Amino acid sequence: MDVQTLTFIFVGTTFALYIGIAIWTRAGNTDDFYVAAGGVPPLANGMATAADWMSAASFISMAGIISFIGRDGAVYLMGWTGGYVLLALLLAPYLRKFGKYTVPDFIGDRYYSNIARGVAIVCVLFVSFTYVAGQMRGVGIVFSRFLEVEITTGVFIGMSIVFFYAVLGGMKGITYTQVAQYCVLIFAFLVPAIFISMLMTGNPVPQLGFGSTLADGSNTYLLDKLDQLSAELGFAAYTAGKKSTVDVFFITAALMVGTAGLPHVIVRFFTVPRVRDARISAGYALAFIALLYTTAPAVASFARVNLINTVHNAEYKTTPSWFKNWEDTNLIAWVDKNGDGKIQYSAGKAFNGKPQFLEERGLAGERKFSNPPTDNRNELYIDRDIMVLANPEIAGLPNWVIALVVAGGLAAALSTAAGLLLVISTSISHDLLKKMLLKNISDKQELVFARMSAALAVIVAGYFGIHPPGFVAQVVAFAFGLAASSFFPAIFMGIFSKRMNKAGAITGMISGLSFTAGYIIYFKFIDPSANSAQNWWFGISPEGIGTLGMLFNFVVASLVSKVTAPPPNEIQDMVDDIRIPKGAGRSYHHAKL
């Protein structure tokens, strides 16, 4: 059976499963819609949390980044995984004990201010829409290649599926859908990794094959082979670090504290019955996440070696079908600069910007382009986001494995998109309308507004998916930086500092978010030509600037709180109640919901 038919079968079956679960678990009230009535078992919540967190950036783009930049890609592994440890130890149990639906709800009550709540709502929307753009782009890439539709059409299909089970099921439907999606995505990630590890190194465990010798009898280690190939093609050594130590530290820290401040991850810990269950489910999630994250470096290395061996110096007319199929998506391109009919892959940009294909072809079969190539010998353009998806094809694995990876990529993107869209809708319906603008609306009316908000959020997310500000993992890294600079200090000090007041929290969030967003926007959109280490503040890239924004937030919030009135006594008592362990059970604050 051909790849497209198998893909339709795999994707259609998994979509039917997701929709069936959404119908079965549809929300009947706001408690179901927002936090699944707080009745999700720790194991299921751990799987759902892992699916919520392992987005298109983790499944599709992270290994692609590591494949191209080598050791420096470890910042994503360390940052995102370390952030989960931080979340489990410092935030999750305390926020669960507080018993609120959302992060703005916690900030609004903790800082006794609707202004603080409003700032938190803006931060939620800013971070969540930035993050969801990467997920929708991932959906579009998968559909465009394997279902042979335009990326825009793929985004619309993904929007329709997410709309159905997010709007109908709410958190209850999304949670159990994400359990299924985790099973799909982890199976889809591990199966080809095991196959390729056996083919390349003879070791069925990718994590061990990654550090083994090649099975070709050369007795050469895989990473040594990569360093050798990189040197021959003019790239820096794969195992050498190119980023400065300062930038690596700041990017890793931004990803860590950004993970701990992401609203769609934090809300998952409100769905379990007890405080103790929040900590247990965080442990389960970390174990489930580790399965993919320890495999990603191996997948990246296998893909890089196979790509170079398959494509470099190969005659275009005899290239495998996968190459020409990916050409049709505009995500890989070749131009015959020296007229020899062969693909020359080396360091340097192949085109001025991204290639824009025309219909005509040259004598060697290469496409014609509207933007002429840059003046260097590299003839190949590759979008990083295709590496995981194309890897099984490059390695010559069976068609059913290729179709399985497609289903896994969609599961990863849709699971996170659904969680983000729910957070967006909850922030609007519960935090903005119920808590601030329309305080007297009934539970039924609030549920209607929540579903309307989710529908609007899907439309906006689709737009950002069609016009994303960068490749998937880069967009997500920006979202983590924005979360680090806005939410994390307010949440951390709200739990551990009785002296932190509303004035400090508000000014801290505004200053941290404004600085980080301004830095990213300047270097990525206003003056991209200045985006280099010599122009960055202290050598910190836009991906790592969230750490500095977080420090600004802490400093501003602390200084302002010292020169303004302390919080009321009841707020200080609330902080004591949140911090002091009482074993289990819902806190008295839950009665306020």
C-alpha positions, 0 to 999 in steps of 0.5 A: 500500500502506498504512503498516501493511502496509509497516511489517510488510514492512520490519520483518519483512524486517530482523528476518529479516536480523538473525536470519539473521546471528545464526544464521550467526555464532553463537558457539562459544566464549567468545572468540567470545561476548565479543570475536568472537575478535578477528577483526573487520576495522576497517571492519566494526568501525567500522560496528558501533561506529557502530550500537552508539553511535547508539542510540534516543537518537541516532535517535529522541530527539536531533532531538526534543530539538533541535526543542523546545529549539533551540540548547541541544540542541547539547550532545548533538551536541558531547558525544557526538561529541567523546567519540568523539574522546577515546575514539579518542585516549586510551583505545581503542588502550591498552585494546586492547593490554592485551587484556582482554574487559571494563572490569572485567577491565582494572580488576581486573588493573590495580588487582590487586584483586577488590574493584576488579573488584567495584566495576567490575562494579556500575558496569557494571550500573548504567550499562548498565541505565540506558542500556538502559532508554532503548533499550527505551522507544524500541522500545516507542514505535515498535511502539505507533504503527506496529504498533498495539500497546501500548508494553508489548507493543512492548517484549516484541517487542523483547526477544524479538528481542534475546534471540535474536541476543544470546544465540545469537550473542554479540559475533560475532553482534551485530557483524555484525548491527550492520553491517546495522543501521547500513546500515538506520538511516543510510539510514532517517535520511537518505532522509526528511531529503533529501526534506524538505530538497528540499520545504522549501528546494529543497536536496537536502543537509539540512546545507545546506538547514538554513541555506538560504532557504525554497522558498515564495518568501518569501526567508526563511531557515529558522532566521529562520522558526523564530525568528519562529514561536517568538516568535509562540507565546510560546516563546524564540527557537529560535536563542537559548541558554537554558541557562547557560554553566556548565551547557552546559559541564558537560553537554557534558563529561559526555557526552564523558567518559561516551562514553569510559567507556561499557563497551559502546563500549569493548569494541568495540575488543577485537574487532579483530586489532591495536592499530592496527586499534582506532584505524582503526576508531575513525576509521571510526566517527566518519565513519559517526556524522557522517553522522547527527549533522550531519543531526540539526539539520536534521531537528529544524528541518524537523520543528518548522516542519512541526509548527507550520504543520500543527497550530497553529490548525487545526480538529481535525476536519480535522487529518491522519490522522497526528495522530489516529494518534499520539493513540492512542499517548498521545504527543500530545494535545489539549484544547479549552480555549476551545471553538473546535474549533481546536488552539492551540499555544503555550508552557506545559504543556497538562496536569497531568503527562502526559495520561491518556486516557479513552474519551469525546470532547467535542463538538469530537472531543477526548478526555476526560482523567482529569487536568485541563489546567493553566491556560494557553492551550496546548492541545497536548501532544507527547512529544519522542520522536515527532518523528523518527518522525512527521516523514515523516508530517507532511511528507506523504512516501510511505508507504514512507519512513514504514515505512523510518523505523520500521525505522531506529528499531528498528535503532538501538534494538536495536543498542545494546540488544544491545551493552549486554546483552552487556556485562551478561552478560559482566560477570556470567559472566566478571568475577563468576563466572569471575574471582571466585566460580567460578574453576574453571569450564570454557570451556563452562560459562562460555559457558552462564552467559554466555547465562543472564546475557544472558537475565536481562538481557533480562528486567530491561531489558524492565522498565526499558523499560516503566517508564523514568525519563524520555524516551529521550535524558534517560535516556541522558544520565544513563547517560553521567553515571554512566559519566563519574563512575565509569569514566573516571577509573579507566581514564584513571589506570590507563593514564597514572599508575603511582602510582595504586593499588587503594585510590585507584581503589576509593574514587574510583569509589565516591565519583564514582558515589555522588555522581552517582547521589544527585544525579540521584535526588534531583532526578529522583525524591525532590524533582522540584519542586526541579529548577531552576537556583536549587537546583542546585549551582553551576547544574549540572543533573542531566544535567551533574552527571557532570562534577562527579562525575568531578572528585570521583573524580579528587580522591579517587582521587589523595589516597587513592593518595598516602597509601597504598602504591604499586602493586607493581613488576609492575603499574607495568611493566604500565602502561609496557607498555600506554603504550609503542607497539610497533606491532601485534599482541596484547600478552602479556597476551592469553595470560592470557585 
